[in-house]
């Protein structure tokens, strides 16, 4: 079992920055890859970013490249999503997820085994 708890969401103005955190517990942190997904009202959950267990391989959705950065601190069992130059269309509930295959950076939500409860990010124009 893996428990994931997100934090750091909130209200931010367009062009601003926000950092989301996801604290993990329950298994050796490096044994699983981590991903961030988001879901806006009325839309399907979509991939944002992912990082392998070792932190050396990262993937991003095209719409966040150059603006968001995923990182993980394996000593703190925490993965981060640094969000810069945010836009109103980034408004969504953001979820972190754990994939028990540490070597993947899968874009598919169905490939992830554990999910956090989500944290709301609202970007005002």
C-alpha positions as CSV (number, residue, x, y, z in Angstrom):
1,X,0.0,0.0,0.0
2,X,1.1,3.5,-0.8
3,X,-0.5,6.6,0.8
4,X,-0.2,9.9,-1.1
5,X,-1.1,13.3,0.3
6,X,-1.0,16.4,-1.9
7,X,-0.7,20.0,-0.6
8,X,0.1,23.4,-2.0
9,X,-2.9,24.2,-4.0
10,X,-4.8,27.5,-3.9
11,X,-5.7,30.6,-5.7
12,X,-3.1,32.3,-7.9
13,X,-3.2,35.1,-10.5
14,X,-2.4,34.4,-14.1
15,X,1.3,34.6,-14.7
16,X,2.1,33.6,-11.1
17,X,3.7,30.5,-9.6
18,X,2.6,27.7,-7.3
19,X,4.4,24.6,-6.0
20,X,2.5,21.5,-5.3
21,X,3.9,18.8,-3.0
22,X,2.9,15.1,-2.7
23,X,4.2,13.2,0.4
24,X,4.3,9.5,0.0
25,X,4.4,6.7,2.6
26,X,4.0,3.0,2.8
27,X,6.7,1.6,0.5
28,X,10.2,2.4,-0.5
29,X,9.8,5.7,-2.3
30,X,12.3,4.9,-5.1
31,X,10.5,1.7,-6.0
32,X,7.8,3.6,-7.8
33,X,7.5,6.2,-10.4
34,X,5.4,9.3,-9.7
35,X,3.1,11.3,-11.8
36,X,0.9,14.4,-11.7
37,X,-2.5,14.5,-13.4
38,X,-5.2,17.1,-13.4
39,X,-8.9,17.2,-13.9
40,X,-10.9,20.3,-14.8
41,X,-14.7,20.5,-14.3
42,X,-16.5,18.6,-17.1
43,X,-13.2,17.2,-18.5
44,X,-11.4,14.0,-18.3
45,X,-8.3,13.5,-16.1
46,X,-5.2,14.4,-18.1
47,X,-1.5,13.7,-17.7
48,X,0.7,16.6,-16.6
49,X,4.2,15.2,-15.8
50,X,5.9,12.0,-14.5
51,X,9.3,11.1,-13.1
52,X,10.9,7.7,-12.7
53,X,11.9,6.3,-9.4
54,X,15.5,7.4,-9.7
55,X,14.5,10.8,-10.8
56,X,16.6,10.7,-13.9
57,X,13.9,10.4,-16.6
58,X,11.0,12.9,-16.8
59,X,8.1,13.4,-19.1
60,X,5.8,16.3,-19.6
61,X,2.6,17.0,-21.4
62,X,3.1,19.4,-24.3
63,X,0.9,22.1,-22.7
64,X,3.2,22.5,-19.7
65,X,6.6,22.2,-21.2
66,X,8.7,25.2,-20.3
67,X,6.3,26.3,-17.5
68,X,6.0,23.4,-15.1
69,X,8.7,21.2,-13.6
70,X,8.4,17.9,-11.7
71,X,11.0,16.8,-9.2
72,X,11.4,14.4,-6.4
73,X,13.3,14.4,-3.2
74,X,13.8,10.7,-2.4
75,X,15.2,11.5,1.0
76,X,11.9,13.2,1.9
77,X,9.6,10.8,0.1
78,X,8.1,13.8,-1.7
79,X,7.4,14.7,-5.3
80,X,6.9,18.3,-6.4
81,X,5.3,20.1,-9.2
82,X,6.6,23.7,-9.7
83,X,4.0,25.6,-11.7
84,X,5.2,28.9,-13.3
85,X,3.5,31.3,-15.7
86,X,0.2,29.7,-14.8
87,X,-2.8,30.4,-17.0
88,X,-6.6,30.3,-16.3
89,X,-6.8,27.1,-18.2
90,X,-4.5,25.4,-15.7
91,X,-7.4,25.6,-13.2
92,X,-8.1,22.0,-12.1
93,X,-7.8,19.5,-9.3
94,X,-4.3,18.2,-9.4
95,X,-3.6,14.6,-8.3
96,X,-0.3,12.9,-7.7
97,X,-0.1,9.2,-8.5
98,X,2.3,6.3,-7.9
99,X,3.2,3.7,-10.5
100,X,4.7,0.5,-9.0
101,X,6.9,0.2,-12.1
102,X,9.7,2.6,-11.1
103,X,11.1,2.7,-14.7
104,X,8.0,4.2,-16.4
105,X,6.9,7.7,-17.2
106,X,3.6,6.6,-18.5
107,X,1.0,9.2,-19.6
108,X,-1.9,6.9,-18.9
109,X,-3.8,7.3,-15.7
110,X,-4.8,3.6,-15.8
111,X,-1.2,2.6,-15.4
112,X,-1.0,4.2,-12.0
113,X,-1.7,2.2,-8.9
114,X,-2.3,4.7,-6.1
115,X,-3.7,8.2,-6.0
116,X,-3.8,11.1,-3.7
117,X,-7.0,12.9,-2.8
118,X,-6.2,15.9,-5.0
119,X,-5.6,19.6,-4.4
120,X,-7.5,22.4,-6.1
121,X,-5.6,25.0,-8.2
122,X,-7.5,28.0,-9.3
123,X,-5.9,30.6,-11.6
124,X,-7.6,33.9,-11.9
125,X,-7.4,36.1,-15.0
